[in-house]
Amino acid sequence: MRLRILLVDDHEVVRIGLKSVLTRYNQFEIVGEASNAQEALEKTVYCNPDIVVMDIRLPGRSGIEATREIIENHPETKVIILTSYADDEMLFDAIAAGAAGYVLKQIGSEDLVRALPADAPDKDEQLLLWAGRAVTSGNPEVARSLLDEVAFPPEGQGWRLQATKAMVFLAEGDTEQAMSIFDALKSGTSSGDVPRDGLDDALATACTLTEDVQIAQKLVEGLESAAAARCLVDAGAPDEALRHAPEGTLRAFLENK
């Protein structure tokens, strides 16, 4: 069953771009478009979307106001906020209005697709997800504000809260604190408290947040993944990247470079 999507943005070129991306994937069906809040409310009734992709800034009533009314009247509909930049006050308002997530307009198509969930997470899980997106998009101060609002991390996700905090420290330049947290998390994998695969993904992501080659190497030490290899290439260590690259196209490219 395909997810029915309503696109809301006052710029036609943005709607065209979103539609072009999403129609490449069979799991999505674009059922309508709107250019302002009132039209979004009307189209939600008429088109019955599963997900509304809502621009946060609209002429007249804001996207946050429209989100609040859609959630009140159609609680089964999920709203994903679309914004040009992460602003902590706006994100808090969006959460309060009931938004299920947010995406930056400049993200890639795969990130956009991952941001369109069939089911909305609970508030603390939502805050954790948003914080992760904020720190990886260059907004560690927003991520820190979101993490401060997490009351109880979702069951089994305490390690993700700590990993995201470590990424914030890393993005802010406090590598000592970041590495201390990551070292503790690595120790937790032996007891099963921290999932190895999940932590490996977090470490490869954290690697992209530092320009220090030695820190990057330490983060992905022992990992064999395309993400780790790409990070080391970007950090200026192609020889090290080859050691971490799994069999495949990327490894072949590095071997012939």
N, C-alpha and C positions, 0 to 999 in steps of 0.2 A: 504493500500500500504506500502510495507516494504522499509526501508531506505537502500540504497546500500552503503556498507562500503569498502574502500580500506585501508589496514593496511600497514604502512611504518615504518620499524625499521630494523637496521642492525643486530640485534640479533634474530635468529630464535626462541629461547625460549620465547622471549617477544611476538612475533607475535602469537605463539601457545597459550600462556596464554590469550592474548586479544581475539583471535578467540574462545577459549573455553568459555570465559565469555559471549561474545556477542551472540553466537549461542544459548544460553539458552533463549534468548528473541525473540519472534516471529516478533517483529517490525524491526529486523535487518537482512540483508543478506550480508555475506562477499563475495565480488565479485572479490577480488584480493589481492595480497601481493607484497611488494617491499622491497628491502634491501638497496637501495641508492636513491639519488635524481633523477638521470637520469631515473632509472627504474620507479620511482614514476610518473614522467612526462609522460612516455610512457603508463603506466598502466591507468593513468587518461584518456587518449585519448581512449584507447582500452576498458576499463571497464565501463566508464561513471559513476563514483560513485556520490552519493549525498553528502557523507562526506568522507574526507581523514583524518585518524588519523596519524599524522606526527611526528616522533621522531625529536626533535630539533637538535640533534647531529648525523650527518651521515658522513660516510667516503667521502672525496672529498667535493662536494658542500653541504652546510648545509641545514637542514630542513627549515630554514627561507627563503633561496634563492628559494628552491623548492616551498614553499608556495606562495611566491610573483609571480612566473611564472604561477602557477596553477590558481591563482585568476585573473591574467591578461588575461589568455587565456580561462578560464572556470569560469566566474564570478558567475555562478549558483551553483558551487561546494563550499561547506563549508570545511574549514580545521581546525581541532582541533590539537593543539600542544601537544605532549607528552614529558614530561621532568622528570628527576629524582629529580630535586629540583627547587624551584622558585627563579629566578634571575631577579632583576628588569630591568637591561639593556636588557637582552634577551627577556623579556616579552614585553617591549616597542617596540623592533625590530619586534616581532611577530605581535603585533597590527598594526604597520606601514605596515607590509607585507600583512595585510588583514585577519589574522587568526580570527576565530569566537570564540575561547576560548582555554583553556589549561587544561590539567589534569596531576596530578603527577602519576608516575608509581606505587607508593605504595598505591594508594587509593583503596577503596573497590569497588566491582562490581556495587553496586547501585549508587555510586557517579559517576562512569564511565558512566553509562547509562544516568544519568541526564545531563551529560556534552555533550551529542550528540544531539544538537537541530536540528530540521528540518529547522528553520529559524534563521539567524544570527541577533543578536541585533545591534542597532546602536552603535557608538563608545563609548559614555558616559555610556550607559547601559552595554556595554561590559567591560569597565573599572571597573564599580561598581561590576559586577559579579566576575571578576578576583580578585578584592581586597578582596571580601568576602572569596573566596577560599584561598587566600594567608594568611589571618589572622587565619583562622580555621586550616590551615596546619602548623602553627607555624612560619609564616614569617610576623610578623606585620610591619617590616620596608619596605618590598616590598608592602604590602597593603597600607601603608601611601603614598608611592611614586605614586602608581596608583590612589589613591583618589585625590592627588594633581593635577592630570591631568584632572579630571572631570570638564568640563566647565559648563554644565547645566545638572543636573540630569534629567532622563526621567520624563515625566509628571506623577504626582502622586507618585513619588519615592523619593522625598526629604527626607522623614522619613528614608528610607533605607540607604541613604547616611549618615545621622546622626547616625543611629544605627551601621553602619559599623565603623564609626569613634570612637564610644564608645567602640566597641570591640577592636579596635587597642589600645586605651588608657588602657583598661583592660589587654590586653596581655602584654603591656609594664609596667604594675604595677601601673599605675596612676588610682587607683580605684575611687578616689574622682571625677575626671573629668568624668570618665565613668558613674558613678552613676548619676551625675548631668544631663548628656545628656539623660540617660534612664528615669529619673524622669520626665523630660520635655516631652519626647515622650509619657509616660504613661498619662500625663495630656492631650495630644493631642487626645487621643482616645475618650474622651467624646464629642469633637466637630466634630468628624468624619474625622479630618485631617489625623489621623494615623489609619490604619486598625488594629483592635484588634487581629485578627488571625495572621496577619503578624508580629506584634510586639511580640506576645507570642512566635512564632517560633524563632525570633531573640533573645529574652531573654533566652530561653532554650539553644540556641547555645552559647550565651555569658557565660552561666553558666559553660560550659565545659572549659572555658579559665582561670578560677581562681582556685587556690588551697585553698582559704580562705572559710571555710564552712559558715561563717556568710554572706559573700558577695554572695555566691551561693544561700543561703536561701533567701536573700533579692531580688535577681534577679527574682526568680521564685515564689515569694510570690503571692498567689492567683491563680496560674496556676494549671490546672489539665491535665497533659499530660504525656505520656510515656517518652518523651524526658526529661522533667523536673525531673521526678522520677529517670531516669537512671543517670542524672547528679549528683543528690544528693547522690545516691549510690556510685558513683565514688569519690565524695567528702568526703565520710566517714560518711554520715548521713542517714543510712537506715530507721530510725524511721521517719525522716522528709520526706523521699522519699515516704513512705507509704501514707502520707497525700496528696501527689500530684499525686499518681498513679490512673489512671482511672480503671474501672472494666475491668478485663481481666487477661491474663496469668501473666504479671508482678506483678500486685497487689496480685494475689494468691501466687506467689512465695515469695513476701515480707511478707505476712501475716504468712507464714509457716516457715520463716527463723528463 
